[in-house]
Amino acid sequence: MLDVILVQLIAVLLGVSVVQAGAKAGALQGGFKRTLAGAGATYTTGTALSGFSSTESFIRASLNGDLSIGGYLFVLGLLVVAFVWLINLFETRAVIR
């Protein structure tokens, strides 16, 4: 369950990054265009990440303890990166500067 949540969280963050980059370039002027671009980017990224069965299997094996402490550290590292990315998004209103 956590592997699916983690994949979707990364997909949303990448979708926000795409919309932000497009808005800075001046390509997405209206709210509808930004919403459509964000939804499309998030869906595409989520589908692509879920399609890589080896990535999902590796995260699932890490969570199940099949990779011992290294797997837990990997998942913890992914969660920390996603958490820092979210904090930067809320504090600076930018994913990447």
N, C-alpha and C positions, 0 to 999 in steps of 0.2 A: 504494500500500500504506500509506504513512504517513498519507494522508488518512483511510482507514478506521480506523486505529489512533487518530488524533486525535479523530474523531467518537465512537468507542466510549469513549475516556478521558473525554471531556466528559460522555457519557451516564452513566457510572458515578459521576462526581463529583456530577452533579445528582441521581442516585438516592440517594446517601448524604445529600445535603442534605435531600431530602424525608423520608427516614426519620428523620433527626435532628430536623427540625422537628416531625414527628408525635410522636416520643418526648417531646420537651419539652412538648408540649401534653397529654400523657397519653393519647393515642389508641392507642399501640402498646405494650401492657404485656408481652406474651409474645414470646419469641424467634421463634416461628413467624410471628406477625403482622409482626414487623419484617423477617424474611427475605422473606416474601411481598410486603410493600410495597416493599422495596428492589428485588426482582427485577422487579416490575411497573413501577416507576418507571424503572428502567434500560432495560428492554425498550421501553417507550413512548417514552422520550426518544431512544434510539438509532434506533428506527424513524422517529420524527418528523424527526430530523436527517438521516438517510439519505434520507428522502423529499423533502427539499428539494434537488432536483438542482442548483439554482443554487448552493447553499452548497458542496456537494461538488465541483461543477465549478470553482468559484472556488478552492477549496483545491488541487485537482488542477492547475489552470492555474498557480497560484503555485508549486507544487513543480516543475512542468515547466519553469519559467523563462519562460513566456509573458508574464508581467507584470514582467519584469526584476527589479531590486533591490527594488522595492516589494512584489512578491509574496513574495520571500524574507523580507523584514522582517515581513510580515503573519504568515507561518507561524511565524517565530521568536517573534513576540509571542504567538501562541496557545500555543506550547509553554512560554513563560515563565509565562504566566498559569496553565496547567495544573500546572506544576511548583510554583509558589508555593502553589497551592491544595492540592496534595498535602502539601507541607511543613507548612502550617498544620494540615491534618488530622492528621498524625502528631504534631506538637509540642503542639498545644493540645487534641487530641481533639475538635475542633469545626471544622466547615467555615466557619460564620459565627457570630459572637458578637453 
